[in-house]
Amino acid sequence: MLTFRCLPRTSPETDAVEIEAPGVTAARLHDALLANPQARDELGGGSVTLDGRLALIAPLAELPLAKKFTQDLGVDWDTAEVRYGDAESVS
């Protein structure tokens, strides 16, 4: 399980971003991850809510890749919500 705690962008604990964007289907996300091995490996995947919103948590260092991947999904970056924070994998 992945947890995400929102923090100020400038916090020393900030190591990740959470991107939410409308207009993405699970099939489109699946196909885009298959077509882009770098995004699949570096971003680790994402999910889509029942109402068609992309939910993607990525390492802060991968924000440029996450932005490009999101735009390649057909999302207008200006409609995406980007939050900064701390991501942690919990088992």
NUSE-757967 format. One record per atom (N, C-alpha, C, CB): residue number from 1; residue in three letters; chain; atom name; x, y, z. Coordinates in steps of 0.02 Angstrom, whole numbers, plus 50000, padded with zeros to 5 digits. Glycine has a CB too. Example, Ala and Ser with C-alpha at 12.3 -4.5 7.8 and 13.67 -1.06 7.14 Angstrom:
2
n,res,chain,atom,x,y,z
1,ALA,A,N,50660,49716,50390
1,ALA,A,CA,50615,49775,50390
1,ALA,A,C,50660,49835,50390
1,ALA,A,CB,50565,49776,50452
2,SER,A,N,50642,49888,50354
2,SER,A,CA,50684,49947,50357
2,SER,A,C,50645,50002,50394
2,SER,A,CB,50704,49970,50286
END
This chain:
91
n,res,chain,atom,x,y,z
1,MET,A,N,50042,49942,50000
1,MET,A,CA,50000,50000,50000
1,MET,A,C,50045,50062,50000
1,MET,A,CB,49952,49999,50060
2,LEU,A,N,50024,50111,49963
2,LEU,A,CA,50061,50173,49959
2,LEU,A,C,50022,50227,49996
2,LEU,A,CB,50073,50194,49885
3,THR,A,N,50055,50263,50040
3,THR,A,CA,50023,50318,50074
3,THR,A,C,50055,50383,50050
3,THR,A,CB,50030,50312,50151
4,PHE,A,N,50016,50436,50054
4,PHE,A,CA,50040,50502,50033
4,PHE,A,C,50017,50553,50085
4,PHE,A,CB,50015,50521,49962
5,ARG,A,N,50065,50591,50111
5,ARG,A,CA,50050,50643,50160
5,ARG,A,C,50067,50710,50128
5,ARG,A,CB,50090,50632,50226
6,CYS,A,N,50017,50753,50120
6,CYS,A,CA,50028,50819,50090
6,CYS,A,C,50072,50861,50136
6,CYS,A,CB,49961,50855,50077
7,LEU,A,N,50120,50895,50104
7,LEU,A,CA,50166,50939,50140
7,LEU,A,C,50179,51001,50097
7,LEU,A,CB,50233,50903,50156
8,PRO,A,N,50205,51053,50126
8,PRO,A,CA,50224,51111,50085
8,PRO,A,C,50279,51090,50035
8,PRO,A,CB,50249,51169,50129
9,ARG,A,N,50277,51122,49978
9,ARG,A,CA,50326,51107,49926
9,ARG,A,C,50398,51113,49951
9,ARG,A,CB,50316,51154,49866
10,THR,A,N,50409,51159,49997
10,THR,A,CA,50477,51173,50022
10,THR,A,C,50497,51131,50082
10,THR,A,CB,50483,51245,50038
11,SER,A,N,50454,51088,50107
11,SER,A,CA,50470,51047,50165
11,SER,A,C,50528,51001,50149
11,SER,A,CB,50409,51007,50188
12,PRO,A,N,50575,50992,50195
12,PRO,A,CA,50630,50945,50184
12,PRO,A,C,50606,50872,50177
12,PRO,A,CB,50680,50950,50239
13,GLU,A,N,50545,50858,50201
13,GLU,A,CA,50518,50790,50196
13,GLU,A,C,50483,50777,50129
13,GLU,A,CB,50470,50778,50252
14,THR,A,N,50472,50829,50090
14,THR,A,CA,50438,50821,50026
14,THR,A,C,50482,50782,49978
14,THR,A,CB,50419,50890,49995
15,ASP,A,N,50456,50725,49955
15,ASP,A,CA,50494,50683,49909
15,ASP,A,C,50452,50656,49852
15,ASP,A,CB,50524,50625,49947
16,ALA,A,N,50389,50679,49848
16,ALA,A,CA,50344,50652,49797
16,ALA,A,C,50291,50703,49778
16,ALA,A,CB,50311,50587,49822
17,VAL,A,N,50257,50688,49723
17,VAL,A,CA,50201,50728,49701
17,VAL,A,C,50141,50682,49690
17,VAL,A,CB,50217,50768,49636
18,GLU,A,N,50082,50710,49702
18,GLU,A,CA,50020,50675,49687
18,GLU,A,C,49986,50715,49632
18,GLU,A,CB,49974,50668,49752
19,ILE,A,N,49970,50683,49578
19,ILE,A,CA,49938,50716,49521
19,ILE,A,C,49869,50686,49513
19,ILE,A,CB,49980,50708,49456
20,GLU,A,N,49819,50729,49511
20,GLU,A,CA,49751,50707,49496
20,GLU,A,C,49728,50747,49436
20,GLU,A,CB,49703,50718,49558
21,ALA,A,N,49697,50712,49389
21,ALA,A,CA,49675,50745,49328
21,ALA,A,C,49613,50710,49301
21,ALA,A,CB,49731,50745,49275
22,PRO,A,N,49566,50749,49275
22,PRO,A,CA,49505,50720,49248
22,PRO,A,C,49515,50692,49177
22,PRO,A,CB,49450,50772,49247
23,GLY,A,N,49468,50650,49157
23,GLY,A,CA,49464,50628,49088
23,GLY,A,C,49509,50571,49067
23,GLY,A,CB,49478,50684,49045
24,VAL,A,N,49524,50526,49113
24,VAL,A,CA,49567,50469,49097
24,VAL,A,C,49529,50404,49113
24,VAL,A,CB,49634,50472,49137
25,THR,A,N,49531,50357,49068
25,THR,A,CA,49501,50292,49081
25,THR,A,C,49555,50242,49102
25,THR,A,CB,49465,50266,49018
26,ALA,A,N,49534,50190,49136
26,ALA,A,CA,49581,50138,49157
26,ALA,A,C,49614,50106,49096
26,ALA,A,CB,49545,50085,49199
27,ALA,A,N,49576,50095,49043
27,ALA,A,CA,49605,50066,48982
27,ALA,A,C,49659,50110,48952
27,ALA,A,CB,49550,50052,48931
28,ARG,A,N,49645,50175,48951
28,ARG,A,CA,49695,50221,48922
28,ARG,A,C,49758,50223,48965
28,ARG,A,CB,49666,50292,48916
29,LEU,A,N,49751,50223,49031
29,LEU,A,CA,49809,50221,49075
29,LEU,A,C,49848,50156,49064
29,LEU,A,CB,49789,50227,49149
30,HIS,A,N,49814,50101,49061
30,HIS,A,CA,49845,50035,49050
30,HIS,A,C,49885,50036,48985
30,HIS,A,CB,49793,49979,49048
31,ASP,A,N,49854,50058,48931
31,ASP,A,CA,49887,50059,48866
31,ASP,A,C,49947,50106,48865
31,ASP,A,CB,49837,50079,48811
32,ALA,A,N,49941,50163,48898
32,ALA,A,CA,49995,50211,48900
32,ALA,A,C,50055,50184,48939
32,ALA,A,CB,49971,50277,48931
33,LEU,A,N,50042,50149,48993
33,LEU,A,CA,50097,50119,49031
33,LEU,A,C,50131,50063,48992
33,LEU,A,CB,50071,50092,49097
34,LEU,A,N,50092,50024,48955
34,LEU,A,CA,50122,49972,48912
34,LEU,A,C,50165,50003,48858
34,LEU,A,CB,50068,49928,48881
35,ALA,A,N,50144,50058,48831
35,ALA,A,CA,50179,50091,48775
35,ALA,A,C,50240,50131,48798
35,ALA,A,CB,50132,50136,48738
36,ASN,A,N,50245,50145,48863
36,ASN,A,CA,50299,50188,48886
36,ASN,A,C,50336,50153,48944
36,ASN,A,CB,50272,50257,48909
37,PRO,A,N,50386,50111,48928
37,PRO,A,CA,50422,50074,48980
37,PRO,A,C,50456,50119,49031
37,PRO,A,CB,50473,50029,48948
38,GLN,A,N,50480,50177,49010
38,GLN,A,CA,50513,50223,49057
38,GLN,A,C,50462,50247,49110
38,GLN,A,CB,50544,50283,49020
39,ALA,A,N,50404,50268,49087
39,ALA,A,CA,50352,50290,49134
39,ALA,A,C,50331,50233,49180
39,ALA,A,CB,50291,50318,49097
40,ARG,A,N,50322,50174,49152
40,ARG,A,CA,50302,50116,49191
40,ARG,A,C,50353,50101,49245
40,ARG,A,CB,50293,50055,49145
41,ASP,A,N,50418,50102,49227
41,ASP,A,CA,50470,50085,49275
41,ASP,A,C,50483,50141,49326
41,ASP,A,CB,50534,50070,49238
42,GLU,A,N,50485,50203,49303
42,GLU,A,CA,50503,50258,49347
42,GLU,A,C,50444,50282,49389
42,GLU,A,CB,50529,50316,49306
43,LEU,A,N,50384,50282,49361
43,LEU,A,CA,50326,50307,49397
43,LEU,A,C,50290,50252,49436
43,LEU,A,CB,50277,50339,49349
44,GLY,A,N,50298,50190,49415
44,GLY,A,CA,50270,50134,49452
44,GLY,A,C,50195,50124,49442
44,GLY,A,CB,50284,50143,49523
45,GLY,A,N,50164,50159,49397
45,GLY,A,CA,50093,50149,49385
45,GLY,A,C,50052,50206,49412
45,GLY,A,CB,50071,50085,49414
46,GLY,A,N,49988,50195,49414
46,GLY,A,CA,49941,50245,49437
46,GLY,A,C,49873,50211,49443
46,GLY,A,CB,49938,50307,49390
47,SER,A,N,49823,50250,49455
47,SER,A,CA,49755,50223,49457
47,SER,A,C,49706,50273,49430
47,SER,A,CB,49737,50202,49529
48,VAL,A,N,49646,50249,49418
48,VAL,A,CA,49592,50291,49392
48,VAL,A,C,49532,50281,49436
48,VAL,A,CB,49576,50275,49316
49,THR,A,N,49502,50336,49458
49,THR,A,CA,49442,50332,49500
49,THR,A,C,49382,50313,49457
49,THR,A,CB,49430,50399,49536
50,LEU,A,N,49328,50294,49490
50,LEU,A,CA,49267,50275,49454
50,LEU,A,C,49239,50331,49411
50,LEU,A,CB,49214,50252,49504
51,ASP,A,N,49252,50393,49430
51,ASP,A,CA,49227,50449,49391
51,ASP,A,C,49278,50474,49339
51,ASP,A,CB,49208,50506,49436
52,GLY,A,N,49330,50434,49325
52,GLY,A,CA,49376,50449,49271
52,GLY,A,C,49430,50501,49287
52,GLY,A,CB,49339,50473,49213
53,ARG,A,N,49454,50500,49349
53,ARG,A,CA,49508,50545,49368
53,ARG,A,C,49572,50504,49378
53,ARG,A,CB,49491,50584,49432
54,LEU,A,N,49625,50525,49345
54,LEU,A,CA,49691,50495,49355
54,LEU,A,C,49716,50512,49424
54,LEU,A,CB,49740,50520,49301
55,ALA,A,N,49744,50463,49458
55,ALA,A,CA,49778,50473,49523
55,ALA,A,C,49848,50443,49516
55,ALA,A,CB,49738,50440,49583
56,LEU,A,N,49897,50486,49516
56,LEU,A,CA,49966,50464,49504
56,LEU,A,C,50010,50494,49558
56,LEU,A,CB,49990,50486,49433
57,ILE,A,N,50048,50452,49592
57,ILE,A,CA,50097,50475,49641
57,ILE,A,C,50166,50456,49613
57,ILE,A,CB,50085,50443,49712
58,ALA,A,N,50210,50506,49611
58,ALA,A,CA,50275,50496,49580
58,ALA,A,C,50329,50528,49623
58,ALA,A,CB,50277,50525,49509
59,PRO,A,N,50390,50501,49620
59,PRO,A,CA,50445,50534,49654
59,PRO,A,C,50453,50606,49628
59,PRO,A,CB,50511,50494,49644
60,LEU,A,N,50471,50650,49673
60,LEU,A,CA,50479,50720,49654
60,LEU,A,C,50529,50728,49595
60,LEU,A,CB,50503,50762,49714
61,ALA,A,N,50581,50689,49596
61,ALA,A,CA,50631,50693,49542
61,ALA,A,C,50602,50674,49474
61,ALA,A,CB,50689,50648,49558
62,GLU,A,N,50546,50638,49474
62,GLU,A,CA,50515,50616,49411
62,GLU,A,C,50457,50661,49390
62,GLU,A,CB,50491,50545,49419
63,LEU,A,N,50450,50720,49420
63,LEU,A,CA,50395,50764,49402
63,LEU,A,C,50395,50781,49327
63,LEU,A,CB,50400,50828,49442
64,PRO,A,N,50452,50796,49295
64,PRO,A,CA,50449,50809,49223
64,PRO,A,C,50422,50749,49183
64,PRO,A,CB,50518,50827,49197
65,LEU,A,N,50442,50689,49201
65,LEU,A,CA,50417,50629,49167
65,LEU,A,C,50343,50620,49181
65,LEU,A,CB,50457,50566,49190
66,ALA,A,N,50322,50631,49243
66,ALA,A,CA,50251,50624,49260
66,ALA,A,C,50209,50675,49223
66,ALA,A,CB,50241,50632,49337
67,LYS,A,N,50235,50736,49216
67,LYS,A,CA,50198,50788,49179
67,LYS,A,C,50191,50768,49106
67,LYS,A,CB,50234,50856,49184
68,LYS,A,N,50245,50745,49075
68,LYS,A,CA,50243,50725,49004
68,LYS,A,C,50196,50666,48996
68,LYS,A,CB,50313,50708,48978
69,PHE,A,N,50201,50617,49040
69,PHE,A,CA,50158,50558,49037
69,PHE,A,C,50084,50578,49042
69,PHE,A,CB,50176,50507,49092
70,THR,A,N,50069,50622,49089
70,THR,A,CA,50001,50646,49098
70,THR,A,C,49976,50681,49036
70,THR,A,CB,49996,50693,49159
71,GLN,A,N,50018,50723,49007
71,GLN,A,CA,49999,50757,48945
71,GLN,A,C,49990,50708,48888
71,GLN,A,CB,50051,50811,48927
72,ASP,A,N,50032,50657,48885
72,ASP,A,CA,50026,50605,48833
72,ASP,A,C,49960,50567,48839
72,ASP,A,CB,50085,50557,48836
73,LEU,A,N,49932,50565,48900
73,LEU,A,CA,49867,50534,48911
73,LEU,A,C,49810,50578,48885
73,LEU,A,CB,49857,50519,48985
74,GLY,A,N,49827,50638,48863
74,GLY,A,CA,49777,50683,48837
74,GLY,A,C,49750,50732,48888
74,GLY,A,CB,49720,50644,48809
75,VAL,A,N,49782,50735,48945
75,VAL,A,CA,49760,50780,48999
75,VAL,A,C,49790,50850,48986
75,VAL,A,CB,49782,50753,49068
76,ASP,A,N,49748,50900,48993
76,ASP,A,CA,49771,50969,48993
76,ASP,A,C,49804,50981,49061
76,ASP,A,CB,49711,51020,48979
77,TRP,A,N,49869,50993,49061
77,TRP,A,CA,49907,51000,49123
77,TRP,A,C,49878,51055,49167
77,TRP,A,CB,49980,51015,49108
78,ASP,A,N,49847,51105,49137
78,ASP,A,CA,49818,51160,49176
78,ASP,A,C,49758,51138,49217
78,ASP,A,CB,49797,51218,49129
79,THR,A,N,49729,51081,49199
79,THR,A,CA,49672,51055,49238
79,THR,A,C,49693,51005,49291
79,THR,A,CB,49621,51021,49191
80,ALA,A,N,49756,50986,49291
80,ALA,A,CA,49781,50938,49340
80,ALA,A,C,49793,50972,49407
80,ALA,A,CB,49847,50904,49314
81,GLU,A,N,49780,50935,49460
81,GLU,A,CA,49796,50958,49527
81,GLU,A,C,49860,50924,49549
81,GLU,A,CB,49736,50943,49578
82,VAL,A,N,49910,50963,49568
82,VAL,A,CA,49974,50937,49589
82,VAL,A,C,49985,50955,49662
82,VAL,A,CB,50033,50963,49544
83,ARG,A,N,49996,50905,49702
83,ARG,A,CA,50009,50915,49774
83,ARG,A,C,50077,50886,49789
83,ARG,A,CB,49953,50882,49819
84,TYR,A,N,50112,50918,49834
84,TYR,A,CA,50178,50895,49855
84,TYR,A,C,50172,50862,49923
84,TYR,A,CB,50228,50954,49856
85,GLY,A,N,50217,50814,49935
85,GLY,A,CA,50215,50781,49999
85,GLY,A,C,50264,50725,50006
85,GLY,A,CB,50147,50756,50012
86,ASP,A,N,50248,50680,50051
86,ASP,A,CA,50291,50624,50068
86,ASP,A,C,50254,50559,50051
86,ASP,A,CB,50312,50625,50144
87,ALA,A,N,50285,50518,50009
87,ALA,A,CA,50256,50453,49991
87,ALA,A,C,50294,50399,50027
87,ALA,A,CB,50258,50441,49914
88,GLU,A,N,50256,50349,50050
88,GLU,A,CA,50287,50293,50086
88,GLU,A,C,50249,50229,50069
88,GLU,A,CB,50287,50306,50162
89,SER,A,N,50288,50177,50054
89,SER,A,CA,50258,50111,50043
89,SER,A,C,50251,50077,50111
89,SER,A,CB,50301,50068,49994
90,VAL,A,N,50191,50052,50124
90,VAL,A,CA,50177,50018,50188
90,VAL,A,C,50152,49948,50171
90,VAL,A,CB,50123,50058,50231
91,SER,A,N,50180,49899,50206
91,SER,A,CA,50157,49831,50193
91,SER,A,C,50115,49804,50249
91,SER,A,CB,50216,49785,50182
END
